[in-house]
Amino acid sequence: MSEGGSRNRKTIGFDLAALAQATGLPVAHLHLTPEKPKGQREDGVEEQYLRVSEHHSAMVLVRAITAALCSSYQPPEVDSEEALEERVWAELQKRRPSLGAAMYERVSKARRGQGRYRDDLMRLFGGQCAVSGLGLSAALRASHSLAWGRCETDEQRVDENNGLLLSANLDALYDRYLISYTPSGAALVSESLSAEDLHKLGFIGGLRVTPTAAQAEYLEMHRREFVRKEELRKQKRAGVNTVFDIGNPVTKELALKK
């Protein structure tokens, strides 16, 4: 940056030679244009504007600026379900006296997929994984479609329609929104999982039985959250290219070139 100008005003601009050296652009393609008549700031500083006279050089400069932004940009983190659940759990403790012993026990045990909630799902799914048909009770988990911490009411937390009986591996994927199911029972899989990962985890596809209308409502809530989290994961993997969408196909092609 450089300063200059008359007694009553200052001019701040780029060091074009330094910018050309940093970006590898010909200095002849870089120009500083004076401020517009109404562009002078109240503090008396005369701003100048950088103009690039050649299209390819302009694209190279856009890429350099974007890369600089990328180095400090952090995409939004995927929400912590654990933190959300802990906040709801703390609120539940405050409501314990008014909730009643029986309901408190049902809701608290449903948090970990235990108690009557698990019994209800074992009965509903015939003691078998809703996807694989695995009947080994010790390896089955009572999952929530609308996460325990995201439920708006205690009734939703203990509603058998808000659950899937899944093997431990599938429960872990479902809980982290790495897989989901449509209201009709079709499987959705995160792009972050490879075919090899899915094979080793025992993932074999959609639900074995078509969901009821009540189950479908909860599955749709899970699906929407899956889509939201999948978009955040894509942003995190893609970094700057997802966040700074240049728009023009030619510009985008140049900006994404290695």
N, C-alpha and C positions, 0 to 999 in steps of 0.2 A: 504494500500500500504506500502511496506517496501523497504528500500534501503540498499545496501551492495556491497562488491566487493573489487577489488584490488585498489592500489593507483591511477591508471590511468583510471579506468572504474567504472561505477556505475551500479547496477542491480536494476530494479524496477519490483516488482511482486505483486501478490494478497496476502492478509492475508487469507490463506485457512480456518483457524478456524473460522474467522469472517464470511466468505462467507458461510461456512457450517451451521453456526448458523442462518444466515439470511434466507437461503433457505430451511432449514430442511434436507439437504443432509448429508450422511455419509462423514466425512472428508476423509475417505480412498478412496472415489471415485474421489477425486479431486487431480490433480497433476499439478505441474509447470514444464514445459520442458524448457531447455535453448534455447537461440537463435540459429538460424541456422548460419553456418559460415559466410554468407554474410549479416546477419540480423542486425549487429550492426549499430546504427545510427551515424551520423557524430558528434553529441555532446558527444559521448563516452558512452552513456547509453546502457546497455545491456538489451534488452527487453526479457521477458519471456512469454511463451504461456500457457494458461490454457488448460488442457486436462481432459476430464471426461471419466472414464474407464467403466462406466455402462450405457447402452442405456436409461433406464428409468430415471436415474438421469440426463442424458444429456437433456432429454425432459423437465424435471421439471425446469432445469436451463434456457432453452430456453423460457419457459413460464414466468419465473420470470423476465427475461430481457425484454420480450415483454410487460409485464404488466407495467414495469417501463417506457418504451418508451411511452406506451399508456397514462400514466398519464399526459404527457406534450404535446402529439400530438394533433393538431387540424386539422381536414380535411378541404379541401378548402371550403370556403363559396359559397353557391349558389349565382350567380351573382345578383346584385341589379339592377333590371330593371328600378327602379326609378332613380338611379344615372346615368345610361346610358342615359335614356330619358332626364334628365336635361342637360347633356353635349350636346346632339344633339339640344336641345331647345336653348341653349346659342349660338350655332353655327348658328342656324336659324335666331336669332336676328341680327347677324352680316351680314347675307346675305339678310336681309329684303329689303334694297334699290334696289338691283339688281333682286330680285325675282318678284317684281310686286305686287300690292295691292291685286288683285284677287287671285293669287296663294298662296300668304302668308296667306290670310284668310282661304282658303281651307285646307292648310296644318296644320295651327295652330288649327283649329276647329276639324280636323280629329284626332288630338292628344288625344282629350277627347271624341272621338266618336260622334261629333256633326256636325252641318252644312250639307253641301252637301254630305259628306261621310255617315252620318247616313241616309239621305234621299235615297241615292243610295241603301243601304242595306235594308231599309224598302221596297223599290220597288222590289228588287231582291228576297227577301224572303217572299214577300206577306204580310208584316207586322206581321209575326209570327216567334217565336223562331225556329231556324233551327233544334233543337232537340225535344223540347216538343210540339211545335205548339202553345204555349201561344201567344195570340193576344193582350194582355194588353200593349199598347204602353209605358206607364209610367214605366213598369217593364222590358223593353227591352233595351239592350245595344249593340252598334255597336263595336264589338271586332275586333282586328287585329290578323291575323294568324302569319304573320311575324311582330313582334312587331314594333310599330311606331319608337322607338329608334334604332332598328336594321335594318331598311330599308336603302338601299344604295342610293336611289333616292327619290325625293319628289313625283314623279309619283307613286312609290310603296306605299307611305303613304296615297294616296288618291284613290288608285285602289280598286274598289268595289270587285274585285276577291280576294283581300287580306283580306276579312272580313267574319265574321259570325254574324248574328243577334241572340243574345242569351239572355235568361232571366238573371237577375242580379246575381243570385247564380252561374249559369253556366259560366257567364262571368268572375266572380272572380276566379273560378277554372281554366278556360282556360288561363286567364292572368298570373296565377302563375304556369302554366305548371303542374297542378295537374291532368288535363285531357287533352287529345289530340285526334286527329282523323287521321286515315290513309287517303291516297289519294282517297280511295274508299268510305270513310265515316264511317268506323268502329271505335268504341270507344276504347280508351286506357285510363286506370285509374291507378293513382299512388298507389303503395302498402301502402303508408302512410294513405290512406283513407279507413276507415272501411265500411262494408256493411251498418251499421247503419248511418254513416255519409252521405253516398250517398243517402240513402232513405230520410233522413231529408232535404237534399239539393235539392231533386227533380231530381236527375240524373236518366235518363231512358234509356240511350244507345246511339246509333249512330245517324248520321245525317238522317233526314227524306227524303232528296232528294239526289240522287247520284251527287257528285260534278262534275263540268265541268273540262276540261283539265286545264284551267287557274287557277281555284280554287285549283285543286289537287296539282299544283306546290307549292302554298303557304302552303297548309296543310302539305306537306312533309317537308317543312322548319320548321314548328311548331313541327312536330313529331320528327325530329332529335334533336331539342333543348329539347323537353320533355324527350327523352331518355338520353341525357347528364345530365340534371338536376336530373333525377330519379337516375342515378348512383351516383351522388354526395350525394343525400339524403340517399341512401343505405349505403354509406360509413360513413355518419354521424351517422346513426342509429347503424350500426354494429361496428363502432369504430375500434379497433385494429385488429379484426379478418379479416376485409376486406383489411386493409392496409398492414399488415404483413402476406402474404400468404406463409406459410411454405412449401407447395408443397407436401411433402410426406404424403400420406393418414394416415399412422400410426402416424406420428408426429403431423399431424393436429388434429387427434382425441384426442390425449393426451393433446395437447395445449388448446383445446376448452373445455375439461372436467372441470366441476365446482369442 
